Amino acid sequence: MTKTLSRLFQPKTIAVIGGGAWCEQVVKQSQAMGYVGDIWPVHPKADEIAGCQTYPSLADLPSAPDAVFIGVNRHATIELVGGLAKMGSGGAVCFASGFSESVAEDAAGDDLQAQLVAAAGNMPILGPNCYGFINVLDGALLWPDQHGCERVDRGVAILTQSSNIAINLTMQKRALPVAYVVTCGNMAQTSQAQIASALLDDPRVTAIGLHIEGFGNLRDWEALAAKAHDKGVPLVALKVGTSEQAQQATVSHTASLAGSDAGAQAFLDRLGIPRLGALPDLLETLKLLHCNGPLPNGNIASISCSGGEASLIADMAVETTLNFPPLTERQHSKLRSALGPMVALSNPLDYHTYIWRDQHAMAQAWSGMTGDDIAMTFSIVDYPTTNAADWVCATQAALAVRAETQSRFSVVSSLPELMPTDVASELMAGGVVPFLGLREALAATEAAANLGAPYPDPVCLPGTAPPTQTLTEAQSKQALADHGVQVPQNRSVKGLAAITTAVTELRPPFAIKGVGLAHKSEHAAVHLGVTPKDVNDVATRIGTDEILIEEMITSSVAELLVGVTRDAAHGYVLTLGAGGVLTEMLRDTISMLLPVQAQDIKAALNTLKCAPLLSGYRGKPAANTAAIVEAVLSVQSYVLANAETVSEVEINPLLCAPERAVAVDALIRKA
């Protein structure tokens, strides 16, 4: 598919089918961008469209076109796609709507989309219900609307599932060189990941930004991430959908914590793709990656002529993973030489205005904030919207720093509108990143510092059978124990005689629980520290026909949640976090996708706010980390062995003691 997509995206011949304003716009846009290939409008009645000779039908074309824009109704689109596939065309953009996106209003939409895919066969199609693409590098456009792109020799690619968002992104005035803009529409046949994979084959593409509504085939994304990493082309994403909630949130703590967005985040983490939260952040990150590529760490430095700006960026960075390291002796020496004794040296640095207009001194001071261990140096400069002539010295100083030191250097305006477009373009041309906005600069830098290698193992794809049974606590514990999870000695009993026997077989004190209740603590059906003589009274108060009696664990230093939920879109989501009855209130969790390895679990545990408890807080003994890791791996073992049927597994809490980790409550839902 990738080779065929390359023919579509870098066409030597373009056909445009249809006679409306949309199709005329496609022709005019390609002409305006200086496309040097042939453009063949197809229309049964018109003699010419936008000055180009028309052809009455596909059969009249000189040859099979490389790329085709189909701007007719949905029924005619299907017929034309079939004809293009038979004649060996390179691919088509299906502009028409009324396919699967409209199934709520038109039940025929899904069937028509299936017909379209069948008609296309091996010929790639974009859409339906999409605008197509802009190849800015070669001036080749299958694009029926306005755009703001200008020809470049190299640049970033932007892929969106929304045509309207794509239009807006082309209008950016941030000096970001855009090489491709591609809209994906319904992705009936060709996925966003497959499109991005094809664009990786163009060496002129420096980075790829993805606006993602849903992943679809996870294996396509895993292949894309591996290919991008091998080629050294960074991927960044804006994934929407944080407001979705898990479908099974009424059953377990885990499901309410690990909604579908937790799965999406875990999948992006697994792919090594940083996630941005807003369109400006996405554009600024792509700008940084185009100039500098991935950053080696999160160490930053900032210099400004105002203490207010120095304090502002320091405060804003607190919520990120970025770090302001103290100045080195080399930096101290260089800064003192440039600024004299009146400036207090620190990072961030307020250098006052003593050297303003002295371009050489400004460059010397700014270069003093660079260093081998500094991933990005920010010079905060706000260009006035009235008369910025007195700020030329700042632009030239920044360019000199980059030219002389080859360090990663940026000029950042505290507000986006205080960075003129012409200045941004001049800085970009000199390798200086022109950031529009402090928040956006920090978000971009954090993302570029967190690009990672994709996880080596593919995610586990679960079965789809709906859960039809919830195992009892005793059944759940036994199933997990069979895979290595440590559980307390216990007995599930009914009636006075069975209770009496169980009490003699187990070691007190006991934990007594009602059986058949999803949230036992909410029904006052959990009693701890019960002595043998009180067991009967407690059983009566609980009131369930069956009770669970188990030996109570008394030596724990922390309680953890270990849960796995089936996410139809992303696989099995493993959630680790602070456990106990306050789990959902604390929301101290981290999510990953299965399978994981021991080192992944250890790293995840260290990110939790409750991690100090596990390490031994204020002189208390530490939990047995190896035992915790083994418990999590044992839960994974059970899930992977039952992936066709398991919907949920939860241990809450896993009591973590210095010598062991024991599951004192467990839940399993399965088909």
Secondary structure, DSSP 8 states (H G I E B T S, - for coil): -HHHHHHHHS-SEEEEE--SHHHHHHHHHHHHTT--SEEEEE-SS-SEETTEE-BSSGGGSSS--SEEEE-S-HHHHHHHHHHHHHHT---EEE----SGGGTTT-TTHHHHHHHHHHHHTTS-EE-SS---EEETTTTEEE--S-------SSEEEEEES-HHHHHHHHT--S---EEEEEE-TT-SSS-HHHHHHHHTT-TTEEEEEEEES----HHHHHHHHHHHHHHT--EEEEE--TT---TTTTT-HHHHHS-HHHHHHHHHHHHT--B-SSHHHHHHHHHHHHHH-S-SSSBEEEEES-HHHHHHHHHHHTTSS-B-----HHHHHHHHHHH-TTS---SSEE-TTTTTT-HHHHHHHHHTT--TT-SEEEEE----SS--GGGHHHHHHHHHHHHHH---EEEEESSGGGS-HHHHHHHHHTT-EEEESHHHHHHHHHHHHT-----SS-----------EE--HHHHHHHHHTTT-----EEEE-HHHHHHHHHHHS-SSEEEEESS-SSGGGGT-EEEEE-GGGHHHHHHHH--SSEEEEE-----SEEEEEEEEEETTTEEEEEEEE-STTHHHH--EEEEESS--HHHHHHHHHTSTTHHHHH-GGG-----HHHHHHHHHHHHHHHHHTTTTEEEEEEEEEEE-SS-EEE-SEEEEE-
